[in-house]
Amino acid sequence: MKIVVIGGTGLIGSRLVTNLRGHGHEAVAAAPSTGVNTLTGEGLADVLAGASVVIDVPNSPSFEDAAVLEFFETSTRNLLAAEAATGVGHHVALSVVGAQRLPESGYLRAKVAQEKLIEGSSIPFSIVHATQFFEFVRGIADAGTDGGTVRMAPVSFQPIAGDDVARVVGDVAVGAPVNGRVEVGGPERFKMDEFFRDALAAWNDPREVVTDPHARYFGTELSERSLVPGDDAITGEIRFSDWPGRIPAGK
């Protein structure tokens, strides 16, 4: 089966390409560096020729509200039009658990807009909602930093390894379209403030984690279940304590 991975050179996309090839599929990495640009449409018709499935996992080069909305809307429209023209039978997109619950976040508003375009197209689809990646934990801490402190809300937090996300997205891609959403989260649920307090301690990071119910997460306040999936979610296998990237190399 030919499967085109848009964003196939990125964090999740590169893992998808490797995994799918390992299972005997013709997985093609599509990205600007390979001559495929979803913003301009360059290379789309050629790369999608003969493809059965498209996996949509690129990310915006800018997280500024207007720019990220423009990226996801334009890229998705171009991609869906090219899929319709070439006969692609399954569009798989990666999105974020809680996106619909956090409209104050410009990034998540853009992901919701992307999902609406996918739902309204003629292409059968599956949307995978994942919780926050282990790989982004340090960036989340940096975003919550105020001087020498990191402000975190005491809400539920269920991060997941990128390898687990790639595995689930790949499984969904080779199955029948669900024409709906699949949720996936990590194998453990924490309180967000406690998780980051332990993570920073493991990094020997001197910043103090302050519990703040009003701490903002990429522009929005959180409620208890903002960032966690439902009870029927798929669960990842890799615990944060076992994740190789938990401690920087050399520590």
TORKOL-4160 file (C-alpha; in steps of 0.2 Angstrom, whole numbers, padded with zeros to 4 digits, m for minus):
251
<pt num="1" X="0000" Y="0000" Z="0000"/>
<pt num="2" X="0007" Y="0017" Z="m0005"/>
<pt num="3" X="0005" Y="0029" Z="0010"/>
<pt num="4" X="0011" Y="0047" Z="0009"/>
<pt num="5" X="0016" Y="0055" Z="0025"/>
<pt num="6" X="0014" Y="0074" Z="0024"/>
<pt num="7" X="0027" Y="0081" Z="0036"/>
<pt num="8" X="0036" Y="0064" Z="0034"/>
<pt num="9" X="0053" Y="0071" Z="0040"/>
<pt num="10" X="0047" Y="0078" Z="0056"/>
<pt num="11" X="0046" Y="0071" Z="0074"/>
<pt num="12" X="0031" Y="0060" Z="0071"/>
<pt num="13" X="0032" Y="0059" Z="0052"/>
<pt num="14" X="0049" Y="0051" Z="0052"/>
<pt num="15" X="0044" Y="0038" Z="0064"/>
<pt num="16" X="0029" Y="0034" Z="0054"/>
<pt num="17" X="0039" Y="0032" Z="0038"/>
<pt num="18" X="0051" Y="0020" Z="0046"/>
<pt num="19" X="0037" Y="0010" Z="0055"/>
<pt num="20" X="0026" Y="0008" Z="0039"/>
<pt num="21" X="0041" Y="0003" Z="0028"/>
<pt num="22" X="0045" Y="m0010" Z="0041"/>
<pt num="23" X="0028" Y="m0017" Z="0039"/>
<pt num="24" X="0030" Y="m0018" Z="0020"/>
<pt num="25" X="0021" Y="m0003" Z="0015"/>
<pt num="26" X="0027" Y="0010" Z="0002"/>
<pt num="27" X="0029" Y="0025" Z="0014"/>
<pt num="28" X="0034" Y="0041" Z="0006"/>
<pt num="29" X="0040" Y="0056" Z="0016"/>
<pt num="30" X="0033" Y="0072" Z="0009"/>
<pt num="31" X="0040" Y="0089" Z="0015"/>
<pt num="32" X="0047" Y="0105" Z="0008"/>
<pt num="33" X="0064" Y="0097" Z="0009"/>
<pt num="34" X="0058" Y="0083" Z="m0003"/>
<pt num="35" X="0050" Y="0095" Z="m0015"/>
<pt num="36" X="0032" Y="0094" Z="m0008"/>
<pt num="37" X="0024" Y="0110" Z="m0001"/>
<pt num="38" X="0006" Y="0110" Z="0005"/>
<pt num="39" X="0005" Y="0129" Z="0006"/>
<pt num="40" X="0009" Y="0132" Z="m0012"/>
<pt num="41" X="0003" Y="0115" Z="m0019"/>
<pt num="42" X="0020" Y="0111" Z="m0026"/>
<pt num="43" X="0023" Y="0093" Z="m0029"/>
<pt num="44" X="0007" Y="0087" Z="m0022"/>
<pt num="45" X="m0001" Y="0079" Z="m0038"/>
<pt num="46" X="0015" Y="0069" Z="m0041"/>
<pt num="47" X="0018" Y="0063" Z="m0024"/>
<pt num="48" X="0000" Y="0057" Z="m0022"/>
<pt num="49" X="m0001" Y="0048" Z="m0038"/>
<pt num="50" X="m0006" Y="0030" Z="m0034"/>
<pt num="51" X="m0008" Y="0033" Z="m0015"/>
<pt num="52" X="m0021" Y="0024" Z="m0005"/>
<pt num="53" X="m0018" Y="0034" Z="0011"/>
<pt num="54" X="m0012" Y="0051" Z="0016"/>
<pt num="55" X="m0006" Y="0054" Z="0034"/>
<pt num="56" X="m0006" Y="0073" Z="0038"/>
<pt num="57" X="0007" Y="0077" Z="0052"/>
<pt num="58" X="0016" Y="0093" Z="0047"/>
<pt num="59" X="0017" Y="0108" Z="0059"/>
<pt num="60" X="0016" Y="0126" Z="0056"/>
<pt num="61" X="0033" Y="0135" Z="0056"/>
<pt num="62" X="0025" Y="0149" Z="0066"/>
<pt num="63" X="0013" Y="0148" Z="0081"/>
<pt num="64" X="0007" Y="0166" Z="0080"/>
<pt num="65" X="m0012" Y="0165" Z="0079"/>
<pt num="66" X="m0015" Y="0172" Z="0062"/>
<pt num="67" X="0000" Y="0163" Z="0054"/>
<pt num="68" X="m0004" Y="0146" Z="0062"/>
<pt num="69" X="m0022" Y="0147" Z="0056"/>
<pt num="70" X="m0017" Y="0152" Z="0039"/>
<pt num="71" X="m0005" Y="0137" Z="0038"/>
<pt num="72" X="m0017" Y="0124" Z="0043"/>
<pt num="73" X="m0032" Y="0131" Z="0033"/>
<pt num="74" X="m0022" Y="0133" Z="0017"/>
<pt num="75" X="m0012" Y="0117" Z="0018"/>
<pt num="76" X="m0027" Y="0107" Z="0022"/>
<pt num="77" X="m0037" Y="0114" Z="0008"/>
<pt num="78" X="m0023" Y="0111" Z="m0005"/>
<pt num="79" X="m0020" Y="0093" Z="0002"/>
<pt num="80" X="m0039" Y="0088" Z="0002"/>
<pt num="81" X="m0041" Y="0095" Z="m0016"/>
<pt num="82" X="m0026" Y="0085" Z="m0022"/>
<pt num="83" X="m0032" Y="0070" Z="m0014"/>
<pt num="84" X="m0049" Y="0071" Z="m0022"/>
<pt num="85" X="m0041" Y="0073" Z="m0039"/>
<pt num="86" X="m0029" Y="0058" Z="m0037"/>
<pt num="87" X="m0042" Y="0046" Z="m0029"/>
<pt num="88" X="m0034" Y="0045" Z="m0011"/>
<pt num="89" X="m0046" Y="0034" Z="m0001"/>
<pt num="90" X="m0041" Y="0039" Z="0017"/>
<pt num="91" X="m0035" Y="0055" Z="0025"/>
<pt num="92" X="m0027" Y="0053" Z="0042"/>
<pt num="93" X="m0024" Y="0068" Z="0053"/>
<pt num="94" X="m0015" Y="0070" Z="0069"/>
<pt num="95" X="m0023" Y="0083" Z="0081"/>
<pt num="96" X="m0023" Y="0087" Z="0100"/>
<pt num="97" X="m0034" Y="0080" Z="0114"/>
<pt num="98" X="m0044" Y="0094" Z="0121"/>
<pt num="99" X="m0043" Y="0106" Z="0106"/>
<pt num="100" X="m0061" Y="0109" Z="0105"/>
<pt num="101" X="m0061" Y="0113" Z="0124"/>
<pt num="102" X="m0048" Y="0127" Z="0123"/>
<pt num="103" X="m0054" Y="0140" Z="0111"/>
<pt num="104" X="m0043" Y="0153" Z="0119"/>
<pt num="105" X="m0027" Y="0145" Z="0112"/>
<pt num="106" X="m0024" Y="0151" Z="0094"/>
<pt num="107" X="m0014" Y="0135" Z="0090"/>
<pt num="108" X="m0029" Y="0124" Z="0095"/>
<pt num="109" X="m0042" Y="0135" Z="0086"/>
<pt num="110" X="m0031" Y="0132" Z="0070"/>
<pt num="111" X="m0032" Y="0113" Z="0073"/>
<pt num="112" X="m0051" Y="0114" Z="0076"/>
<pt num="113" X="m0052" Y="0123" Z="0059"/>
<pt num="114" X="m0041" Y="0110" Z="0051"/>
<pt num="115" X="m0052" Y="0096" Z="0058"/>
<pt num="116" X="m0068" Y="0105" Z="0051"/>
<pt num="117" X="m0061" Y="0106" Z="0034"/>
<pt num="118" X="m0057" Y="0087" Z="0034"/>
<pt num="119" X="m0074" Y="0083" Z="0041"/>
<pt num="120" X="m0082" Y="0093" Z="0027"/>
<pt num="121" X="m0072" Y="0085" Z="0013"/>
<pt num="122" X="m0077" Y="0071" Z="0002"/>
<pt num="123" X="m0062" Y="0060" Z="0008"/>
<pt num="124" X="m0065" Y="0047" Z="0020"/>
<pt num="125" X="m0055" Y="0051" Z="0036"/>
<pt num="126" X="m0048" Y="0047" Z="0053"/>
<pt num="127" X="m0043" Y="0060" Z="0066"/>
<pt num="128" X="m0031" Y="0055" Z="0080"/>
<pt num="129" X="m0031" Y="0066" Z="0095"/>
<pt num="130" X="m0015" Y="0064" Z="0105"/>
<pt num="131" X="m0011" Y="0071" Z="0122"/>
<pt num="132" X="0006" Y="0081" Z="0124"/>
<pt num="133" X="0021" Y="0072" Z="0119"/>
<pt num="134" X="0036" Y="0068" Z="0131"/>
<pt num="135" X="0047" Y="0077" Z="0118"/>
<pt num="136" X="0038" Y="0093" Z="0121"/>
<pt num="137" X="0039" Y="0093" Z="0140"/>
<pt num="138" X="0054" Y="0104" Z="0141"/>
<pt num="139" X="0046" Y="0117" Z="0129"/>
<pt num="140" X="0030" Y="0117" Z="0140"/>
<pt num="141" X="0040" Y="0121" Z="0155"/>
<pt num="142" X="0049" Y="0135" Z="0146"/>
<pt num="143" X="0032" Y="0142" Z="0141"/>
<pt num="144" X="0026" Y="0142" Z="0159"/>
<pt num="145" X="0042" Y="0150" Z="0165"/>
<pt num="146" X="0041" Y="0167" Z="0174"/>
<pt num="147" X="0058" Y="0172" Z="0180"/>
<pt num="148" X="0065" Y="0158" Z="0191"/>
<pt num="149" X="0048" Y="0150" Z="0193"/>
<pt num="150" X="0037" Y="0138" Z="0182"/>
<pt num="151" X="0019" Y="0141" Z="0185"/>
<pt num="152" X="0008" Y="0125" Z="0182"/>
<pt num="153" X="m0010" Y="0121" Z="0185"/>
<pt num="154" X="m0014" Y="0107" Z="0197"/>
<pt num="155" X="m0025" Y="0098" Z="0183"/>
<pt num="156" X="m0024" Y="0081" Z="0176"/>
<pt num="157" X="m0010" Y="0078" Z="0163"/>
<pt num="158" X="m0007" Y="0062" Z="0153"/>
<pt num="159" X="0008" Y="0064" Z="0141"/>
<pt num="160" X="0014" Y="0051" Z="0129"/>
<pt num="161" X="0030" Y="0046" Z="0120"/>
<pt num="162" X="0031" Y="0051" Z="0101"/>
<pt num="163" X="0035" Y="0033" Z="0097"/>
<pt num="164" X="0018" Y="0028" Z="0104"/>
<pt num="165" X="0009" Y="0041" Z="0094"/>
<pt num="166" X="0017" Y="0036" Z="0078"/>
<pt num="167" X="0012" Y="0018" Z="0082"/>
<pt num="168" X="m0006" Y="0022" Z="0084"/>
<pt num="169" X="m0007" Y="0034" Z="0069"/>
<pt num="170" X="0001" Y="0020" Z="0058"/>
<pt num="171" X="m0012" Y="0007" Z="0065"/>
<pt num="172" X="m0026" Y="0019" Z="0061"/>
<pt num="173" X="m0019" Y="0023" Z="0044"/>
<pt num="174" X="m0019" Y="0005" Z="0038"/>
<pt num="175" X="m0036" Y="0001" Z="0044"/>
<pt num="176" X="m0053" Y="0007" Z="0038"/>
<pt num="177" X="m0057" Y="0025" Z="0039"/>
<pt num="178" X="m0067" Y="0029" Z="0055"/>
<pt num="179" X="m0075" Y="0045" Z="0049"/>
<pt num="180" X="m0072" Y="0052" Z="0067"/>
<pt num="181" X="m0059" Y="0053" Z="0080"/>
<pt num="182" X="m0048" Y="0041" Z="0090"/>
<pt num="183" X="m0040" Y="0047" Z="0106"/>
<pt num="184" X="m0023" Y="0041" Z="0113"/>
<pt num="185" X="m0014" Y="0046" Z="0129"/>
<pt num="186" X="0000" Y="0040" Z="0139"/>
<pt num="187" X="m0001" Y="0025" Z="0151"/>
<pt num="188" X="0000" Y="0036" Z="0167"/>
<pt num="189" X="m0010" Y="0051" Z="0173"/>
<pt num="190" X="m0002" Y="0064" Z="0184"/>
<pt num="191" X="m0006" Y="0081" Z="0191"/>
<pt num="192" X="0002" Y="0093" Z="0180"/>
<pt num="193" X="0011" Y="0103" Z="0193"/>
<pt num="194" X="0018" Y="0088" Z="0202"/>
<pt num="195" X="0024" Y="0080" Z="0185"/>
<pt num="196" X="0034" Y="0096" Z="0181"/>
<pt num="197" X="0041" Y="0097" Z="0198"/>
<pt num="198" X="0048" Y="0079" Z="0197"/>
<pt num="199" X="0054" Y="0082" Z="0179"/>
<pt num="200" X="0063" Y="0098" Z="0183"/>
<pt num="201" X="0071" Y="0089" Z="0198"/>
<pt num="202" X="0077" Y="0075" Z="0187"/>
<pt num="203" X="0085" Y="0088" Z="0175"/>
<pt num="204" X="0094" Y="0096" Z="0190"/>
<pt num="205" X="0084" Y="0112" Z="0184"/>
<pt num="206" X="0085" Y="0125" Z="0198"/>
<pt num="207" X="0068" Y="0133" Z="0193"/>
<pt num="208" X="0054" Y="0131" Z="0206"/>
<pt num="209" X="0037" Y="0124" Z="0200"/>
<pt num="210" X="0023" Y="0135" Z="0208"/>
<pt num="211" X="0006" Y="0128" Z="0209"/>
<pt num="212" X="m0006" Y="0141" Z="0201"/>
<pt num="213" X="m0024" Y="0136" Z="0196"/>
<pt num="214" X="m0024" Y="0151" Z="0184"/>
<pt num="215" X="m0008" Y="0147" Z="0175"/>
<pt num="216" X="m0010" Y="0148" Z="0157"/>
<pt num="217" X="m0005" Y="0134" Z="0145"/>
<pt num="218" X="m0001" Y="0142" Z="0128"/>
<pt num="219" X="m0013" Y="0156" Z="0130"/>
<pt num="220" X="m0027" Y="0147" Z="0139"/>
<pt num="221" X="m0032" Y="0142" Z="0157"/>
<pt num="222" X="m0035" Y="0124" Z="0160"/>
<pt num="223" X="m0049" Y="0114" Z="0169"/>
<pt num="224" X="m0047" Y="0097" Z="0177"/>
<pt num="225" X="m0050" Y="0087" Z="0161"/>
<pt num="226" X="m0044" Y="0099" Z="0148"/>
<pt num="227" X="m0029" Y="0089" Z="0143"/>
<pt num="228" X="m0034" Y="0071" Z="0146"/>
<pt num="229" X="m0043" Y="0059" Z="0134"/>
<pt num="230" X="m0059" Y="0050" Z="0137"/>
<pt num="231" X="m0061" Y="0033" Z="0146"/>
<pt num="232" X="m0061" Y="0024" Z="0129"/>
<pt num="233" X="m0044" Y="0031" Z="0123"/>
<pt num="234" X="m0030" Y="0020" Z="0117"/>
<pt num="235" X="m0016" Y="0020" Z="0130"/>
<pt num="236" X="0002" Y="0021" Z="0125"/>
<pt num="237" X="0015" Y="0008" Z="0132"/>
<pt num="238" X="0030" Y="0019" Z="0137"/>
<pt num="239" X="0030" Y="0027" Z="0154"/>
<pt num="240" X="0039" Y="0043" Z="0156"/>
<pt num="241" X="0051" Y="0035" Z="0169"/>
<pt num="242" X="0056" Y="0023" Z="0156"/>
<pt num="243" X="0057" Y="0035" Z="0141"/>
<pt num="244" X="0076" Y="0037" Z="0135"/>
<pt num="245" X="0074" Y="0056" Z="0133"/>
<pt num="246" X="0069" Y="0059" Z="0151"/>
<pt num="247" X="0086" Y="0063" Z="0156"/>
<pt num="248" X="0097" Y="0073" Z="0143"/>
<pt num="249" X="0112" Y="0063" Z="0136"/>
<pt num="250" X="0127" Y="0064" Z="0148"/>
<pt num="251" X="0117" Y="0066" Z="0164"/>
